[in-house]
Amino acid sequence: MTITSLLAIALGAILTNNFIFAQFLGICPFLGVSKKIDTAVGMGAAVTFVMGLASAVCFGINRLLVAAGLGYMQTVAFILVIAALVQFVEMFLKKNVPTLYTALGVYLPLITTNCAVLGVALLNVQNDYNFIQSVVYGITGGLGFLLAIFLFAAVREQLEFADNPKCFDGFPIALVTAGLIALAFMGFSGLKVW
Amino acid sequence: MNAKKQLKEGLLTQNPVLVQLLGMCSTMAITTSIMNGLGMGVSVIIILTLSNIIISLLRKIIPNEVRIACFIVVIAGFVTCVQLLLKAFLPEIDKSLGVFIPLIVVNCIILGRAEAFASKNAVGASTLDGIFQGLGYTVVLIIMCFFRELFGAGKLLDIQIMPDGYTPIGILTLPVGGFICLGVLIAVMQWALAKSAKKNENKEKEAK
C-alpha cells in the first residue's frame, strides 16, 4: 500500500464516487438539513466525524465477527455500534457545542439511520480495505458529503426566490437541482490518478 | 381504521416515497431496471410487514426510552434473513442490488412506519399497514424503473422494446436521471393532490 493508493481512495470518495451524487447514500439528511448553509456545514462535519469513527470501530468489530465465525451478523452488529457512536457524539455536542446541538435538532439522532454511515462500514468490508484504507475512505467519504451538502445548501438558499411552477415547490425543485449538481460532478469521472 | 382507507393512503394520499418523502436513497439508486425494482420492492414489503407485526406485538413491552434501538434490532434481524435468502436463491438480484439490501435496515420507511404506526396500533392494522405501505413503495419503484429502463436503455425486462434506430437517453440510467426522474414524479403527485383537494373543496361549496 502506498500513499498514491490512499490518495486515489480519497479523490474517489470526494469527487468521482461522491457518496451523494454517484452512490445515493445519505440522501435523507442531504435533502432535510440543506435549507441553510450553517446547519448544512454542521451536519456535514458531524457526519464526517461519525463516518471516520464508524469505519475504524466497525473494522475491528468485523475482524472479531469473522474470527468468531459470525460473519452473517455484520449488519446487526454494525448498526448497533453506529447507534452507540451517534449517542456518544450527541452527548459530546450537548455538553461542548450547544449551539450546534440545537441547530441540528432532530437530525442528530437521525445520523444513525443515515445510510452513508452504515454504507461506508459495509463498503469497507466489501472492498476488502485494511485499517488505514478504511479510515481514509470513511473520512474522505464524509468530506465528500460535506462538500455536496454545502454546495447544495448554497444553491438552495437562492432557490427560495426562484419562480418555478407551483407543483414543483419544495422537494421536487430541490431534487431537480441536485440532479443538475450531480451532472456537474459527472465531469470528474474522467479524472484519473496516476 | 378500515382496510380500504389504509390501501388508499399507502398507494396515494400517504404514499411513503412521493408524499412522506421516505426511503429516497434506495428509490433513486436501484431503479435502473425493472428486475431490480421488483426485487427491492418485494424485499421491502416482506421486511416491513414482518417488522410491523413483531413491533406491534411488542409495543407494550418495549420501554419508551430505548424503543428506537429495539426497533432497529428487530428490523436488522429480518433484513439479515432476507439477505441470506436472496444470496442463496436469487444470487443475481443480490449482486445487482449489492449494498442496498443490508441498507434496508436504515431505510427510513421501515423505521418511520414502526415509529408512527406499528408502535401505536394493533397487530391486524399494523400488518395491513406494512403490506400497503410496502406496495406504495414498490409501485413508485416500478414506475421509476419503467421510465428509466425504457428510455435510458431502450429495453424492458432485458427485452429490446424500442426500434433499432432509437438512441437511448443514457443519462436517465445515470445518477442524474434518478434525481430528476424522482423530482418530476413528486411534482406530478403534488399537482394531482392539489387538484383533487380543490375538487373536494368545490364539491363542499356546492353542497352548501
Chai-1 contact restraints between the chains, C-beta under 6 A:
chainA,res_idxA,chainB,res_idxB,connection_type,confidence,min_distance_angstrom,max_distance_angstrom,comment,restraint_id
A,F21,B,P175,contact,1.0,0.0,6.0,A-B,restraint_1
A,A22,B,P175,contact,1.0,0.0,6.0,A-B,restraint_2
A,F24,B,C25,contact,1.0,0.0,6.0,A-B,restraint_3
A,F24,B,M28,contact,1.0,0.0,6.0,A-B,restraint_4
A,F24,B,A29,contact,1.0,0.0,6.0,A-B,restraint_5
A,I27,B,M24,contact,1.0,0.0,6.0,A-B,restraint_6
A,I27,B,C25,contact,1.0,0.0,6.0,A-B,restraint_7
A,C28,B,C108,contact,1.0,0.0,6.0,A-B,restraint_8
A,T75,B,A76,contact,1.0,0.0,6.0,A-B,restraint_9
A,T75,B,T80,contact,1.0,0.0,6.0,A-B,restraint_10
A,T75,B,P102,contact,1.0,0.0,6.0,A-B,restraint_11
A,T75,B,V105,contact,1.0,0.0,6.0,A-B,restraint_12
A,V76,B,A76,contact,1.0,0.0,6.0,A-B,restraint_13
A,I79,B,I72,contact,1.0,0.0,6.0,A-B,restraint_14
A,I79,B,A76,contact,1.0,0.0,6.0,A-B,restraint_15
A,I79,B,V105,contact,1.0,0.0,6.0,A-B,restraint_16
A,A83,B,A69,contact,1.0,0.0,6.0,A-B,restraint_17
A,T113,B,V106,contact,1.0,0.0,6.0,A-B,restraint_18
A,T113,B,L111,contact,1.0,0.0,6.0,A-B,restraint_19
A,C115,B,C25,contact,1.0,0.0,6.0,A-B,restraint_20
A,C115,B,L103,contact,1.0,0.0,6.0,A-B,restraint_21
A,C115,B,V106,contact,1.0,0.0,6.0,A-B,restraint_22
A,L118,B,V106,contact,1.0,0.0,6.0,A-B,restraint_23
A,L122,B,V99,contact,1.0,0.0,6.0,A-B,restraint_24
A,L122,B,P102,contact,1.0,0.0,6.0,A-B,restraint_25
A,C167,B,A187,contact,1.0,0.0,6.0,A-B,restraint_26
A,C167,B,Q190,contact,1.0,0.0,6.0,A-B,restraint_27
A,C167,B,W191,contact,1.0,0.0,6.0,A-B,restraint_28
A,F168,B,A187,contact,1.0,0.0,6.0,A-B,restraint_29
A,F171,B,L21,contact,1.0,0.0,6.0,A-B,restraint_30
A,F171,B,I186,contact,1.0,0.0,6.0,A-B,restraint_31
A,P172,B,G183,contact,1.0,0.0,6.0,A-B,restraint_32
A,P172,B,I186,contact,1.0,0.0,6.0,A-B,restraint_33
A,P172,B,A187,contact,1.0,0.0,6.0,A-B,restraint_34
A,L175,B,F179,contact,1.0,0.0,6.0,A-B,restraint_35
A,L175,B,L182,contact,1.0,0.0,6.0,A-B,restraint_36
A,L175,B,G183,contact,1.0,0.0,6.0,A-B,restraint_37
A,V176,B,I180,contact,1.0,0.0,6.0,A-B,restraint_38
A,V176,B,G183,contact,1.0,0.0,6.0,A-B,restraint_39
A,A178,B,F179,contact,1.0,0.0,6.0,A-B,restraint_40
A,G179,B,V176,contact,1.0,0.0,6.0,A-B,restraint_41
A,G179,B,F179,contact,1.0,0.0,6.0,A-B,restraint_42
A,G179,B,I180,contact,1.0,0.0,6.0,A-B,restraint_43
A,A182,B,P175,contact,1.0,0.0,6.0,A-B,restraint_44
A,A182,B,V176,contact,1.0,0.0,6.0,A-B,restraint_45
A,A182,B,F179,contact,1.0,0.0,6.0,A-B,restraint_46
A,L183,B,V176,contact,1.0,0.0,6.0,A-B,restraint_47
